[in-house]
Structures are given as structure tokens and as C-alpha cells.
Amino acid sequence: MLELSDLTVGHRGRAVLRSINLRLESGQVAVLLGPNGSGKTTLIRTLLGHLPPLWGQVWLGRQPLREWSRVALARTLAYVPQAHQGLFAFTVEEVVLMGRTAHLGVFALPSQADRRIAQAALEQMGIPHLAEKPYTEVSGGERQLALLARALAQEAQVLVLDEPTSNLDFGNQLRVLAQLEALRDQGKAVFLSTHQPEHARRVADQVLLVGEGSVLGQGSPQTWLTPENLGRLYRVEPQHIEAYLGNFR
Ligand SMILES: Nc1ncnc2c1ncn2[C@@H]1O[C@H](COP(=O)(O)OP(=O)(O)OP(=O)(O)O)[C@@H](O)[C@H]1O
């Protein structure tokens, strides 16, 4: 469904991450891990088409990403950014309804069916009570849940999420992880970044460990999310990781 082939990503000709290869099928979750500044957001922006690859190719389905029209892309690929402070006082429901935009005709207003889908997405994320609240007046975690609901409402086949649990309380982190598993079980392809290896261990079919400009490890979470590998990745003593992650087994 999503394929990265010999991909080099970066900014203005300066490479940040080189030689990335990945195949993500429907019904799979891939999780990207790496220290601050290692290029996770740069890679995500490239696989969304916001940044051109410096080398190599992003494939979505059978077509290179750059050949996709914007409307077709919006129906197929949903992006959950890190929650930002909204600038305009849309209600939370209006933000979620934006996920339906790619399904509407030109100038068409959301139908009853679109509203039902938005409502269901709000309920799935546990925030139907926020529907009428201005997006600018809910908490960072609630904004994150609204952006997840927007992606659900989009009904896209591929979901790309940039640290989707970073703003959330413990309960909402678990709810989002369960939601990601449900999406995978519905046959979606899910690609996300996280700073929490225990989240990767729970949901990932494959992990991609990046740092120092390249892919340092790639494969099953059981193989790669060991204290030794995580210690190398984050420059911490493996025994500290063992002591921390051990509690999550
Ligand atoms: N717009 C930009 N122009 C030039 N360089 C950039 C730009 N955005 C990021 N960079 C550089 O690219 C590198 C990778 O940044 P990126 O934001 O992709 O890292 P990250 O892994 O997402 O970090 P974090 O975990 O802190 O969010 C950094 O050295 C950063 O300074």
C-alpha cells in the first residue's frame, strides 16, 4: 500500500535520512522511532508529499506519490499532525467534518451522512461532548483526539500519524493505541512516529529505528526493541531501559 524505495529525505538539498526502504501493507502498522532531530518529521512530510524526496521514491498503491491528484490523495491518505493551537474558532465538530471534504463535490455542503460519520468519529474518540466547543478552547490532548477523529471521518486507507499519543493522558494514550489496533484490524495501513518504545511494542508489525542520518534497525519489534538496541539509539545504558521497560511486560 505504501512503499519507500531507496528514499533520501532532507531540506533544501541537505540530507537528513538516507536509504530508507519500507513496505507497508494494508492491515499493518509501522512505527518510526528515533531521537529528537533524527528526521522523523522530515520523513513523514516527505511521505505525505509536503517535501520532495532528495532521492528515491514514495509509492502509494501502484503509483508514485507525485502522480496522485490532491483529491485522490486526500481520499486515500489521512494525516494526523501533532496538535497545534488552532487559529480560527471552528467548532470541534467542524474540524472533524473537514475530514469529509475530499468526499464532497465542489461547493457541496456536508450531508446528513457526513454529519453522522463525523459524530461516530467523535464518539469513537470519546469526545462527543466537545462537538460544539471552539477548537481553540479545548486542551492540547482534546485537540489531538479531535484530529484523530478527523482522520477517522476521512475514511482513508492509509493513516500517517506524527506522535499521536504525545499530548494525551494515560487513559487516552491507551484509547488511541486500541483505536490504532482497530484500524489495523479493519485493513488500514498505519504509519506513526513515537518516542514511546512500549507503544511501538504494543501496536507495531514492524519498527524503523532511525538516527545519525540513516536507518539503524528495521524489522519486528521483538527483534529490534531490545534494551541494547534502544540503548544505542537513545544513548542510554541498556540497564536503565531494562529497568524501565521491564515494568511494562
Ligand atoms: N524546515 C526545515 N528546514 C531546514 N532544516 C530543517 C527543517 N525542519 C527540520 N530541519 C532539520 O532536519 C533535522 C531533522 O528534523 P526533524 O524535525 O525531522 O526531526 P524529528 O526526528 O522529527 O525530531 P523531534 O523528535 O524532535 O520531533 C534537524 O536537524 C532539523 O534541524
The ligand as a MOL file (V3000), in Angstrom:
LIG
                    3D

  0  0  0     0  0            999 V3000
M  V30 BEGIN CTAB
M  V30 COUNTS 31 33 0 0 0
M  V30 BEGIN ATOM
M  V30 1 N 12.1650 23.4170 7.6190 0
M  V30 2 C 13.4270 22.9900 7.8410 0
M  V30 3 N 14.4600 23.4960 7.1450 0
M  V30 4 C 15.7230 23.0740 7.3380 0
M  V30 5 N 16.0580 22.0890 8.2200 0
M  V30 6 C 15.0690 21.5480 8.9360 0
M  V30 7 C 13.7080 21.9600 8.7980 0
M  V30 8 N 12.9450 21.2070 9.6440 0
M  V30 9 C 13.8000 20.3890 10.2950 0
M  V30 10 N 15.0680 20.5790 9.8710 0
M  V30 11 C 16.2640 19.8550 10.3370 0
M  V30 12 O 16.1180 18.4880 9.9810 0
M  V30 13 C 16.5980 17.6520 11.0260 0
M  V30 14 C 15.5230 16.6530 11.4170 0
M  V30 15 O 14.4130 17.3430 11.9510 0
M  V30 16 P 13.0290 16.6230 12.2240 0
M  V30 17 O 12.0590 17.6640 12.6670 0
M  V30 18 O 12.6640 15.8070 11.0270 0
M  V30 19 O 13.4100 15.6460 13.4230 0
M  V30 20 P 12.4790 14.7540 14.3590 0
M  V30 21 O 13.0950 13.4020 14.4000 0
M  V30 22 O 11.0570 14.8470 13.9010 0
M  V30 23 O 12.6620 15.4710 15.7580 0
M  V30 24 P 11.7180 15.5100 17.0770 0
M  V30 25 O 11.7490 14.1170 17.6670 0
M  V30 26 O 12.4460 16.4870 17.9290 0
M  V30 27 O 10.3400 15.9650 16.6660 0
M  V30 28 C 17.0270 18.5680 12.1800 0
M  V30 29 O 18.4290 18.7220 12.1150 0
M  V30 30 C 16.3470 19.8860 11.8490 0
M  V30 31 O 17.1380 20.9610 12.2790 0
M  V30 END ATOM
M  V30 BEGIN BOND
M  V30 1 1 1 2
M  V30 2 1 2 3
M  V30 3 2 2 7
M  V30 4 2 3 4
M  V30 5 1 4 5
M  V30 6 2 5 6
M  V30 7 1 6 7
M  V30 8 1 6 10
M  V30 9 1 7 8
M  V30 10 2 8 9
M  V30 11 1 9 10
M  V30 12 1 10 11
M  V30 13 1 11 12
M  V30 14 1 11 30
M  V30 15 1 12 13
M  V30 16 1 13 14
M  V30 17 1 13 28
M  V30 18 1 14 15
M  V30 19 1 15 16
M  V30 20 2 16 17
M  V30 21 1 16 18
M  V30 22 1 16 19
M  V30 23 1 19 20
M  V30 24 2 20 21
M  V30 25 1 20 22
M  V30 26 1 20 23
M  V30 27 1 23 24
M  V30 28 2 24 25
M  V30 29 1 24 26
M  V30 30 1 24 27
M  V30 31 1 28 29
M  V30 32 1 28 30
M  V30 33 1 30 31
M  V30 END BOND
M  V30 END CTAB
M  END
